[in-house]
Amino acid sequence: MLISAGLLTVLLVLCKPSAVWQCARAASLPLLAGALAVYLGSMLLVAWRWQLLLRADGVRVSLLRLTRYYLIGFFFNNFLPSSIGGDVARVMYAARQTGSVTHSFSAVFVERLIGFLAMASLALASMLALIHTFDPRTAVWLGGLTCGLTLVFVVVSAVSFSVRAQTWLAALCVRARWPQAGARVAEAGAAIQRYRAQRGTLLAVFAISLLYQMVLGGFTYMVTQATGLTAPLWLVFALMQLSSMAGIVPITLETAGMREGIYVFALQPLGYAPSVVLTALLLVRVVSVLGSAMGGIVLMCEPQGAPHAACAPRVLSGTQEAQQCHGT
């Protein structure tokens, strides 16, 4: 949080708070409202890809329930370091339906992993297509950061689906006198390995992830247009992918300061006013927080505490959930 506050303070000083405020006041409210609607609608896509993975593991949960859990996850993302805080919440809430934290974890882990690969693929493709638009110095650090993060995601994916790596990690836990941790690693590894045989599902999840990133790109572009930032769609889109990838590193609060900094320092050499760029990205964050606030409302309405085993069957949908949890 301190790093995010420091980065945002430096950016505000460089871009002049008065100029940022004037740009924010002139923003188009109808476009911002439309962007908020797009953001909320995108929750259905990510809930759908999560549902596909759970279904491939023999778990059936309604799309509406998973969408609620995703909103709760996004709510937590805005108040915990990096973008994985919400994933922990999703794992715990989904475990109420699966009856197993391990199965919930494996589904969320594989979903996020494929989402990162889709993000990296789009970032790499976008940067390769647009690298000529930047000056040499900017092109080097943007290209290097994109390639480096993409390589990290590819390596993590390969290791995650490697039986040898999982066996080694489980054995390491046992040697370190953490037998329970070793058993959990082995169990989670086995659950992840089951997805290797579900190639159709993995391809579908990857395709949905690509679509989701494109929808988020449209959302970001709508906000930039609302503030008068005239950067083209694919440039805004490419920088969005890169800044989201960089946000996985848990040093900022939901990429706060890091995302804005990447946009400002990438677009300033191209002639875009830093104050307009910073205003656009701050409003992207404000609209995202407003959308995530829906997760806070859902959280308050969600029953707390672990449900009885009868309320956490392996197969659930719609009225069956309500009937079982209310004993009818």
C-alpha positions in Angstrom: 0.0 0.0 0.0 2.8 2.4 0.8 4.5 1.7 -2.6 1.2 2.4 -4.4 0.7 5.6 -2.4 4.2 6.7 -3.2 4.0 6.0 -6.9 0.6 7.8 -7.2 1.9 10.8 -5.2 4.9 11.1 -7.5 2.7 10.9 -10.6 0.3 13.5 -9.3 3.2 15.9 -8.6 4.6 15.4 -12.0 1.3 15.8 -13.8 0.0 18.6 -11.5 -3.0 17.9 -9.4 -5.0 20.9 -10.7 -4.6 19.7 -14.3 -5.7 16.2 -13.3 -8.7 17.6 -11.5 -9.8 19.8 -14.5 -9.5 16.7 -16.8 -11.6 14.7 -14.4 -14.3 17.3 -14.2 -14.6 17.4 -18.0 -15.0 13.6 -18.3 -18.1 12.3 -20.1 -20.5 10.8 -17.5 -22.5 8.8 -20.1 -19.3 7.1 -21.4 -18.2 6.3 -17.9 -21.6 4.8 -17.1 -21.4 2.7 -20.2 -17.9 1.6 -19.2 -19.2 0.5 -15.7 -21.9 -1.6 -17.4 -19.3 -3.3 -19.6 -17.1 -4.0 -16.5 -20.0 -5.6 -14.6 -21.0 -7.6 -17.7 -17.5 -9.0 -18.0 -18.1 -10.9 -14.7 -20.3 -13.3 -16.6 -17.4 -14.3 -18.9 -14.9 -15.1 -16.1 -17.6 -16.9 -14.1 -18.4 -19.0 -17.2 -14.8 -20.1 -17.7 -14.6 -21.0 -13.9 -17.8 -23.0 -14.3 -16.3 -24.9 -17.2 -13.3 -26.0 -15.1 -15.5 -27.0 -12.2 -17.8 -29.0 -14.4 -14.8 -30.8 -15.9 -13.9 -31.9 -12.4 -17.4 -33.2 -11.8 -18.7 -30.1 -9.9 -21.8 -28.3 -11.0 -22.5 -24.8 -9.6 -24.9 -22.3 -11.1 -23.4 -19.4 -13.2 -25.2 -16.9 -11.0 -23.6 -18.2 -7.8 -20.1 -18.2 -9.4 -20.7 -14.7 -10.6 -21.5 -13.6 -7.1 -18.3 -15.3 -5.9 -16.3 -13.5 -8.6 -17.7 -10.1 -7.5 -16.6 -10.9 -4.0 -13.2 -11.8 -5.3 -12.9 -8.5 -7.2 -14.0 -6.6 -4.1 -11.1 -8.2 -2.1 -8.7 -7.5 -5.0 -9.1 -3.8 -4.4 -8.0 -4.0 -0.8 -5.3 -6.6 -0.8 -1.8 -6.6 -2.4 -1.5 -7.9 -6.0 -4.5 -9.4 -7.7 -4.5 -12.8 -6.0 -6.2 -11.8 -2.8 -9.6 -12.2 -4.4 -8.6 -15.7 -5.6 -8.2 -16.8 -2.0 -11.7 -15.6 -1.2 -13.1 -17.4 -4.3 -11.4 -20.7 -3.3 -12.9 -20.6 0.2 -16.4 -19.7 -1.0 -16.3 -22.3 -3.8 -15.2 -24.9 -1.3 -18.6 -24.5 0.3 -20.1 -26.0 -2.9 -17.4 -28.5 -3.9 -16.9 -29.8 -0.4 -13.1 -29.7 -1.0 -10.7 -26.8 -0.7 -8.2 -28.8 -2.9 -10.7 -29.1 -5.8 -11.7 -25.4 -5.4 -8.0 -24.4 -5.4 -7.1 -26.4 -8.5 -10.0 -25.0 -10.5 -9.1 -21.4 -9.5 -5.4 -22.0 -10.1 -5.8 -23.5 -13.6 -8.3 -20.7 -14.5 -6.0 -18.0 -13.4 -3.0 -19.7 -15.1 -4.8 -19.9 -18.4 -6.0 -16.3 -18.0 -2.4 -15.2 -17.5 -1.3 -17.1 -20.6 -4.0 -15.4 -22.6 -3.1 -12.0 -21.2 0.6 -12.7 -22.0 -0.2 -13.8 -25.6 -2.2 -10.7 -26.3 0.4 -8.4 -24.7 3.2 -10.0 -26.7 1.2 -9.8 -30.0 0.2 -6.2 -29.3 3.7 -5.1 -28.5 5.2 -6.8 -31.6 2.6 -5.0 -33.7 3.0 -1.6 -32.1 6.7 -1.6 -31.0 7.6 0.7 -34.0 5.4 3.4 -32.6 7.7 4.0 -29.6 11.0 5.7 -29.4 14.0 3.2 -29.1 14.4 3.7 -25.4 10.7 3.1 -24.6 10.5 0.2 -27.1 13.4 -1.5 -25.3 12.0 -1.4 -21.8 8.4 -2.1 -22.9 9.5 -5.0 -25.1 11.8 -6.4 -22.5 9.2 -6.2 -19.7 6.6 -7.9 -22.0 8.9 -10.7 -23.1 10.3 -11.2 -19.5 6.8 -11.5 -18.0 5.6 -13.7 -20.8 8.6 -16.1 -20.2 7.8 -16.2 -16.5 4.2 -17.2 -17.2 5.2 -19.9 -19.7 7.7 -21.4 -17.2 5.2 -21.3 -14.3 2.6 -23.0 -16.5 5.0 -25.7 -17.6 6.1 -26.4 -14.0 2.5 -26.3 -12.7 1.5 -29.1 -15.1 4.7 -31.1 -14.5 4.3 -34.3 -12.5 8.0 -34.3 -11.7 7.9 -30.8 -10.3 4.9 -31.5 -8.2 6.5 -34.7 -6.8 9.7 -32.9 -6.0 7.8 -30.1 -4.2 5.8 -32.6 -2.2 8.9 -34.5 -1.2 10.6 -31.2 -0.2 7.8 -30.5 2.2 8.2 -33.9 3.7 11.9 -33.5 4.2 11.3 -30.1 5.8 9.1 -31.9 8.3 5.8 -30.5 6.9 4.1 -33.8 6.1 0.7 -32.3 6.0 1.8 -29.6 3.5 3.4 -32.3 1.4 0.1 -34.3 1.4 -1.8 -31.1 0.3 0.7 -30.4 -2.5 0.4 -34.0 -3.7 -3.4 -33.8 -3.6 -3.5 -30.4 -5.3 -1.1 -31.6 -8.0 -3.2 -34.7 -8.7 -6.3 -32.4 -9.1 -4.4 -30.1 -11.5 -3.1 -33.1 -13.5 -6.7 -34.3 -14.1 -7.2 -31.2 -16.3 -4.5 -32.3 -18.7 -6.9 -34.8 -20.2 -9.6 -32.1 -20.6 -8.0 -30.4 -23.6 -11.3 -29.2 -25.0 -12.2 -27.5 -21.8 -8.7 -25.9 -21.5 -9.0 -24.5 -25.1 -12.5 -23.2 -24.3 -11.2 -21.5 -21.1 -8.3 -20.0 -23.1 -10.7 -18.7 -25.8 -13.0 -17.1 -23.1 -9.9 -15.6 -21.5 -9.0 -13.9 -24.8 -12.5 -12.6 -25.1 -12.5 -11.3 -21.6 -9.3 -9.4 -22.1 -10.8 -7.9 -25.3 -13.8 -6.8 -23.3 -11.6 -5.2 -20.6 -9.7 -3.5 -23.4 -13.0 -2.0 -24.6 -13.9 -0.9 -21.1 -10.5 0.8 -20.7 -10.8 2.5 -24.1 -14.3 3.8 -23.2 -12.9 5.5 -20.1 -9.9 6.9 -22.0 -12.3 8.4 -24.6 -14.5 9.8 -21.8 -11.5 11.8 -20.6 -10.4 13.0 -24.0 -7.3 10.8 -24.3 -7.1 10.1 -28.1 -4.7 7.2 -28.0 -5.8 4.5 -30.4 -7.6 1.4 -29.2 -4.7 -1.1 -29.8 -2.2 1.1 -28.0 -4.5 1.4 -24.9 -5.1 -2.4 -25.2 -1.5 -3.3 -25.4 -0.5 -1.2 -22.4 -3.5 -2.6 -20.4 -2.2 -6.2 -20.9 1.4 -5.2 -19.9 0.3 -3.3 -16.8 -2.0 -6.1 -15.7 0.8 -8.7 -16.1 3.2 -6.5 -14.1 0.5 -6.2 -11.4 0.8 -9.9 -10.6 4.0 -8.9 -8.6 2.6 -8.4 -5.0 4.2 -5.0 -4.3 1.3 -2.7 -5.0 -2.4 -2.5 -4.1 -4.2 -3.9 -7.2 -1.5 -2.4 -9.6 -2.2 1.1 -8.1 0.6 3.4 -9.2 2.3 0.8 -11.4 -0.4 0.8 -14.1 -0.7 4.5 -14.2 3.1 4.9 -14.4 3.4 2.5 -17.3 0.8 4.4 -19.3 2.2 7.8 -18.5 5.8 7.0 -19.3 4.9 5.1 -22.4 2.5 7.6 -23.9 4.2 10.9 -22.9 7.0 10.5 -25.5 4.2 10.0 -28.1 2.9 13.5 -27.4 0.0 12.6 -25.1 -0.4 15.0 -22.1 0.6 13.3 -18.9 -2.2 14.9 -16.9 -4.8 13.5 -19.4 -3.2 10.1 -19.3 -3.1 10.0 -15.5 -6.7 11.2 -15.3 -7.9 8.5 -17.7 -6.1 5.7 -15.7 -7.3 7.1 -12.4 -10.9 7.0 -13.7 -10.4 3.5 -14.9 -9.5 2.6 -11.3 -12.5 4.6 -9.9 -15.0 2.9 -12.2 -13.4 -0.5 -11.4 -13.7 0.2 -7.7 -17.4 1.2 -8.2 -18.0 -2.1 -10.0 -16.1 -4.1 -7.4 -18.2 -2.4 -4.7 -21.0 -4.6 -5.9 -18.9 -7.5 -4.5 -19.0 -5.8 -1.1 -22.8 -5.7 -1.2 -22.9 -9.4 -2.3 -20.5 -10.2 0.5 -22.8 -8.7 3.1 -25.7 -10.7 1.8 -23.7 -14.0 1.6 -24.2 -16.4 4.5 -21.1 -16.5 6.6 -19.4 -19.6 8.1 -18.9 -23.0 6.7 -22.1 -24.7 5.6 -23.2 -28.1 6.8 -21.9 -31.0 4.6 -25.4 -31.4 3.2 -25.1 -27.9 1.8 -21.9 -28.7 -0.1 -22.6 -31.5 -2.5 -20.5 -32.2 -5.5 -23.4 -31.4 -7.9 -25.5 -28.3 -7.4 -27.7 -26.0 -9.5 -30.3 -23.5 -8.9 -33.2 -24.7 -6.8 -31.3 -27.8 -5.6 -29.0 -25.5 -3.7 -31.8 -23.7 -2.0 -33.7 -26.9 -1.2 -30.7 -28.6 0.3 -29.5 -25.7 2.4 -33.0 -25.0 3.8 -33.8 -28.7 4.4 -36.7 -28.8 1.9 
